[in-house]
Amino acid sequence: MNVWEAVTLGVLQGATEFFPVSSSGHLVVGQTLLGLEISGVQFEVAVHMATLISVLLVYRGRLMELLHGTLRRDGDAWRYVGLLALATLPAGIVGVFFRDAIEGLFESPFVPATAFLVTGAILWSTRRTLGREEWKKPGWGVALLIGFAQAFALVPGISRSGTTVAMALWLGVAAEEAAAFSFLMAIPAIGGAALLQIPELASEGLTLSGTALAAGSLVAAITGILAIRAFVLLLARKTFHLFAIYCWALGAAFLLYLFAFG
């Protein structure tokens, strides 16, 4: 992988990690179209940690409030941290006990191609929910259901942000809070996934150039910040569901490509 290929995949990761269009699916598409076979997990871990930094920077104010609240033993802060922990649990369990099965899904590009169509259907279903929110913040049952949505998004091509925000909107969570909860959930999700890959990372040695890794990571972090802010803006303008059209078009086009050249 050269620097420009790393930058291209870094932009894809940064944008699609937070836009409701599936970063894992886009990385499969990008590698397929570029003819890349990236050995090891170094690049994957690097760009995922870069997008984690994006969340930390955008929501640093909210995170500092939670930190100060927990240190002061504030009940609301501890409750919110508990909700995030509960919502993280389903994906954590699935990721640990079914890791090999999930990784196997990445071996066939037909999986994300089909899953893009499913993501589009999920996003389109939210067009009548925006503006009808009942609660500002999620409760325990809602947090658990959002967690199940995140676990479902372990399938490449199923958008994590799309399914979690859609679930929150279906259950009456306010749009801005749905986005914040989804992105804060990404912190333990991305961090946990990186921890699971440490043994493989340590055993494989350096397989990519440091320049390519740094370039891909930097653009992923910058693109991630822009994507989060754009995502929240589109939710506020009630145009979130229009991402469905993109997912349908990409899924259909990629399927045609695979049938023609795969």
VMD Tcl script that draws the C-alpha trace (Angstrom):
set ca {
  {0.00 0.00 0.00}
  {1.41 3.37 -0.99}
  {0.68 6.71 0.70}
  {-2.08 7.75 -1.72}
  {-3.89 4.44 -1.31}
  {-3.62 4.83 2.46}
  {-5.02 8.36 2.24}
  {-7.93 7.14 0.09}
  {-8.81 4.38 2.54}
  {-8.31 6.79 5.46}
  {-10.85 9.22 4.00}
  {-13.25 6.32 3.45}
  {-12.83 5.16 7.04}
  {-13.16 8.62 8.58}
  {-16.29 9.54 6.64}
  {-18.07 6.21 6.69}
  {-17.36 5.40 10.34}
  {-19.75 8.18 11.31}
  {-21.96 8.66 8.27}
  {-24.69 5.97 8.31}
  {-23.20 4.04 5.39}
  {-20.91 1.42 7.03}
  {-17.16 1.94 7.25}
  {-16.41 -1.79 7.23}
  {-18.41 -2.25 4.04}
  {-16.70 0.70 2.36}
  {-13.25 -0.61 3.24}
  {-14.16 -3.91 1.56}
  {-15.40 -1.98 -1.50}
  {-12.31 0.24 -1.53}
  {-9.88 -2.66 -1.26}
  {-11.76 -4.61 -3.94}
  {-11.80 -1.74 -6.43}
  {-8.18 -0.78 -5.73}
  {-7.09 -4.40 -5.97}
  {-5.52 -4.29 -2.51}
  {-4.95 -7.22 -0.19}
  {-3.80 -5.64 3.05}
  {-1.96 -8.17 5.19}
  {-2.38 -8.03 8.94}
  {-4.48 -5.65 11.01}
  {-2.11 -2.69 11.38}
  {-3.91 -0.37 9.00}
  {-7.34 -1.34 10.31}
  {-6.33 -0.69 13.92}
  {-4.58 2.58 13.03}
  {-7.53 4.15 11.20}
  {-10.02 2.93 13.79}
  {-7.99 4.51 16.59}
  {-7.85 7.69 14.51}
  {-11.65 7.79 14.32}
  {-11.78 7.17 18.06}
  {-9.76 10.37 18.49}
  {-12.36 12.14 16.33}
  {-15.12 11.22 18.80}
  {-13.02 12.25 21.79}
  {-12.35 15.66 20.26}
  {-15.90 16.42 19.10}
  {-17.53 15.27 22.36}
  {-14.77 16.35 24.71}
  {-17.14 18.73 26.54}
  {-19.71 15.99 27.14}
  {-17.00 13.57 28.21}
  {-15.53 16.05 30.69}
  {-19.00 16.60 32.17}
  {-19.41 12.85 32.61}
  {-15.95 12.54 34.15}
  {-16.52 15.38 36.61}
  {-19.98 14.03 37.43}
  {-18.73 10.54 38.19}
  {-15.92 11.92 40.35}
  {-18.52 13.96 42.28}
  {-20.69 10.82 42.52}
  {-23.47 12.54 40.62}
  {-26.35 10.11 40.08}
  {-27.23 11.31 36.57}
  {-23.63 10.97 35.39}
  {-23.29 7.44 36.79}
  {-26.64 6.50 35.25}
  {-25.53 7.71 31.81}
  {-22.24 5.83 32.07}
  {-24.22 2.75 33.05}
  {-26.47 3.17 30.01}
  {-23.43 3.36 27.73}
  {-21.95 0.25 29.37}
  {-25.22 -1.67 28.95}
  {-25.52 -0.60 25.31}
  {-21.95 -1.78 24.66}
  {-22.53 -5.23 26.16}
  {-24.31 -7.03 23.25}
  {-21.67 -6.13 20.65}
  {-18.93 -7.00 23.13}
  {-20.37 -10.47 23.74}
  {-20.93 -11.14 20.04}
  {-17.47 -9.79 19.16}
  {-15.71 -12.03 21.69}
  {-17.62 -15.30 21.21}
  {-18.34 -15.08 17.48}
  {-15.20 -13.29 16.30}
  {-14.18 -15.93 13.75}
  {-17.66 -16.03 12.22}
  {-17.75 -12.25 11.91}
  {-14.29 -12.12 10.37}
  {-15.43 -14.75 7.89}
  {-18.11 -12.37 6.63}
  {-15.37 -10.04 5.39}
  {-14.02 -12.69 3.07}
  {-16.90 -12.37 0.61}
  {-17.56 -8.94 -0.94}
  {-21.13 -10.09 -1.64}
  {-21.90 -9.78 2.10}
  {-21.38 -5.99 2.36}
  {-22.90 -5.47 -1.09}
  {-26.14 -7.07 0.10}
  {-25.93 -5.52 3.57}
  {-25.78 -2.01 2.03}
  {-29.31 -2.64 0.74}
  {-30.44 -3.60 4.26}
  {-28.83 -0.48 5.71}
  {-30.70 1.61 3.15}
  {-34.01 0.09 4.26}
  {-33.21 0.82 7.92}
  {-32.33 4.45 7.17}
  {-35.39 5.01 4.98}
  {-37.63 3.78 7.80}
  {-36.62 6.79 9.94}
  {-38.14 9.42 7.64}
  {-41.33 9.63 9.71}
  {-39.71 9.40 13.14}
  {-37.77 12.67 13.13}
  {-39.72 15.37 14.88}
  {-41.84 12.86 16.81}
  {-39.38 12.14 19.61}
  {-40.91 11.49 23.02}
  {-37.94 11.47 25.39}
  {-34.77 13.47 25.49}
  {-32.51 10.68 26.77}
  {-32.62 6.86 26.56}
  {-33.66 4.62 29.44}
  {-32.32 1.19 30.37}
  {-34.53 -0.79 27.99}
  {-33.89 1.61 25.14}
  {-30.11 1.49 25.76}
  {-30.15 -2.32 25.59}
  {-32.07 -2.31 22.30}
  {-29.63 0.23 20.86}
  {-26.89 -2.15 21.95}
  {-28.50 -5.00 20.00}
  {-28.58 -2.70 16.97}
  {-24.84 -2.11 17.39}
  {-24.22 -5.86 17.59}
  {-26.13 -6.34 14.32}
  {-23.84 -3.74 12.74}
  {-20.85 -6.04 13.19}
  {-21.90 -7.41 9.80}
  {-19.88 -5.54 7.12}
  {-22.18 -3.25 5.17}
  {-24.54 -2.69 8.12}
  {-23.93 0.83 9.42}
  {-23.19 1.07 13.15}
  {-24.16 4.74 13.43}
  {-27.13 4.23 11.11}
  {-28.65 1.28 12.96}
  {-28.04 2.65 16.46}
  {-29.45 6.09 15.65}
  {-32.37 4.53 13.77}
  {-33.17 2.32 16.76}
  {-33.00 5.32 19.09}
  {-35.30 7.33 16.83}
  {-37.77 4.45 16.54}
  {-37.89 4.31 20.34}
  {-38.52 8.03 20.73}
  {-35.09 9.40 21.66}
  {-34.49 12.99 20.54}
  {-32.36 13.22 17.40}
  {-29.43 15.15 18.88}
  {-29.28 12.86 21.91}
  {-29.55 9.78 19.67}
  {-26.48 10.94 17.76}
  {-24.53 11.75 20.94}
  {-25.37 8.39 22.51}
  {-24.40 6.54 19.33}
  {-21.06 8.29 19.00}
  {-20.22 7.95 22.71}
  {-21.01 4.23 22.38}
  {-18.36 4.13 19.68}
  {-15.62 4.86 22.24}
  {-15.74 1.48 24.05}
  {-16.75 -0.29 20.83}
  {-13.74 0.93 18.84}
  {-11.37 0.70 21.81}
  {-12.52 -2.83 22.64}
  {-12.13 -3.99 19.06}
  {-8.59 -2.63 19.03}
  {-7.75 -4.45 22.27}
  {-8.94 -7.74 20.80}
  {-6.49 -7.27 17.93}
  {-3.44 -6.53 20.10}
  {-2.18 -10.15 20.13}
  {-2.37 -10.37 16.34}
  {-0.85 -6.91 16.04}
  {2.08 -7.85 18.26}
  {2.81 -11.10 16.41}
  {2.70 -9.89 12.83}
  {5.48 -7.28 12.91}
  {5.53 -4.14 10.77}
  {3.92 -4.93 7.39}
  {3.18 -1.39 6.16}
  {5.31 1.73 5.89}
  {5.11 4.16 8.78}
  {4.40 6.99 6.35}
  {1.37 5.20 4.90}
  {0.02 4.39 8.37}
  {0.50 7.98 9.57}
  {-1.07 9.50 6.45}
  {-4.08 7.18 6.56}
  {-4.61 7.79 10.26}
  {-4.33 11.58 10.01}
  {-6.86 11.94 7.21}
  {-9.18 9.44 8.94}
  {-9.17 11.56 12.11}
  {-9.78 14.84 10.28}
  {-12.47 13.35 8.05}
  {-14.09 11.77 11.09}
  {-14.48 15.12 12.84}
  {-16.09 16.65 9.76}
  {-18.36 13.62 9.33}
  {-19.67 13.75 12.90}
  {-20.55 17.44 12.61}
  {-22.21 16.91 9.23}
  {-24.14 13.91 10.59}
  {-25.63 15.93 13.46}
  {-26.52 18.77 11.09}
  {-28.33 16.41 8.71}
  {-30.29 14.95 11.61}
  {-31.34 18.44 12.67}
  {-32.49 19.17 9.11}
  {-34.43 15.87 9.04}
  {-32.59 14.62 5.95}
  {-30.96 11.64 7.66}
  {-33.06 9.11 5.73}
  {-31.69 10.32 2.38}
  {-28.50 8.34 3.03}
  {-30.67 5.33 2.15}
  {-30.56 6.32 -1.51}
  {-26.77 6.29 -1.45}
  {-26.66 2.88 0.28}
  {-29.09 1.37 -2.22}
  {-27.17 2.80 -5.17}
  {-23.81 1.62 -3.81}
  {-25.10 -1.84 -2.91}
  {-26.72 -2.34 -6.32}
  {-23.69 -0.99 -8.21}
  {-21.25 -3.13 -6.22}
  {-23.38 -6.25 -6.77}
  {-23.41 -5.58 -10.51}
  {-19.64 -5.08 -10.45}
  {-19.11 -8.35 -8.60}
  {-21.35 -10.30 -10.94}
  {-19.58 -8.78 -13.95}
  {-15.95 -8.91 -12.79}
  {-15.90 -10.85 -9.54}
}
mol new
graphics top color blue
foreach p $ca { graphics top sphere $p radius 0.5 }
foreach p [lrange $ca 0 end-1] q [lrange $ca 1 end] { graphics top cylinder $p $q radius 0.2 }
display resetview
